[in-house]
Amino acid sequence: MKALTIKDMLTFEECEARQKAIEAKTWKDGGVDPITEYVNAYFSGKMEALVAQSKGKFYKKGGTELKKEYQQGEKIWSTLTYDEYLGKVLKEDGQRDFKVSGTVANYPFEETVSYFDGSRQAGLIVHLKILKSLTNKLISPFFDNKEVSQLKDAFKRYGYDMEFWLKAHLVSNEVGKKCQTFALALSKEDEPDKELVYFSDDVLEAGKKRLLHLLSLYGEVERGERDPKRCEHCDYCRNTKVLKSSIKFEDLH
């Protein structure tokens, strides 16, 4: 079977039917956030090649001024270039866009790690993450409906717990050493914020359990034991919705 990614698992968790439609090529996945794409290209050292391939994508007519969304990406990236501490963590001899593969519960996975340094006693993994804000507060259903920062909420909301555990697992198996996991989080605010966050094994263990549970559900659908569930809220479900009855006004949410 085709190798899975953590993005596949997240989509499956949100809507099983949508993920299976994407796999069957009857539905297209959403595009990449332009700011994230831009900063990732800088971080991985691929910016020059990316601009050379599609300059018109990034620049306004005339080719000298960046489009607005990419101007923000430039500003976010600039916050990293003068940070002495990050320079010590992200050594030049570390590997950017480190490709890794392996299996979990007999399912093949292929992933890319933003940064990996195997020269240290414990391997160092850094995941680049870009969010709307790091410090804005919200009531999070993932933390007992308590008020937490957007950065903390994102750890569960966007499946970083699964992603970070999976990639650490794959890298450790491939290089034969235990790895420390960090997230380099950046914000899209007018004045971009940044944090380097360390994740202990205990914190990541919950991500392992979540992923294994999802793979169990995924297997049920793969083996034809049941049909994939529809969420009835996503773009795919709206597009393929067929009314079979009416609904009472009192039952509306």
BELHUSUL-V169676 format. One record per pair of residues at least 4 apart in sequence whose C-alpha atoms are under 6 Angstrom apart, sorted by the first residue. I is the first residue (numbers start at 1). J is the second residue. Records with the same first field share a line. If there is no record, write none. Layout:
BEGIN
I = J / J
END
This chain:
BEGIN
3 = 108 / 109 / 110
4 = 109
5 = 109 / 110
6 = 163
11 = 19
12 = 16 / 19
15 = 230 / 231
16 = 228 / 229
17 = 228 / 229 / 230
18 = 236
21 = 26 / 27
22 = 27 / 28
35 = 70 / 73
36 = 40
38 = 73
39 = 73 / 77
41 = 46 / 47
42 = 47
44 = 96 / 97
51 = 55
58 = 66 / 67
59 = 63 / 65 / 66 / 67
60 = 65 / 66 / 67
66 = 71
76 = 192
86 = 90
94 = 116 / 117
95 = 115 / 116
96 = 114 / 115
97 = 112 / 113 / 114
98 = 112 / 113
99 = 112
100 = 110 / 111
101 = 109 / 110
102 = 108 / 109 / 170
103 = 107 / 108 / 109
114 = 127
115 = 125 / 126
116 = 124 / 125
117 = 123 / 124
118 = 123
122 = 178 / 179
123 = 179
124 = 179 / 180
125 = 181
126 = 182 / 183
127 = 183 / 184
128 = 183 / 184
129 = 185
130 = 185 / 186 / 187
131 = 187
132 = 187 / 188
133 = 187
134 = 150 / 151
135 = 149 / 150
136 = 149 / 150
137 = 148 / 149 / 150
138 = 147 / 148
139 = 145 / 146 / 147
140 = 145 / 146
141 = 145
153 = 157
154 = 158
155 = 160 / 161
160 = 164
161 = 204 / 207
162 = 166 / 207 / 208 / 211
165 = 204
167 = 171
168 = 172
172 = 176 / 177 / 178
181 = 199
182 = 197 / 198 / 199
183 = 196 / 197
184 = 195 / 196
185 = 194 / 195
186 = 193 / 194
187 = 192 / 193
188 = 192
215 = 219
219 = 223
220 = 225
221 = 225 / 226 / 227 / 228
232 = 237
237 = 241
END
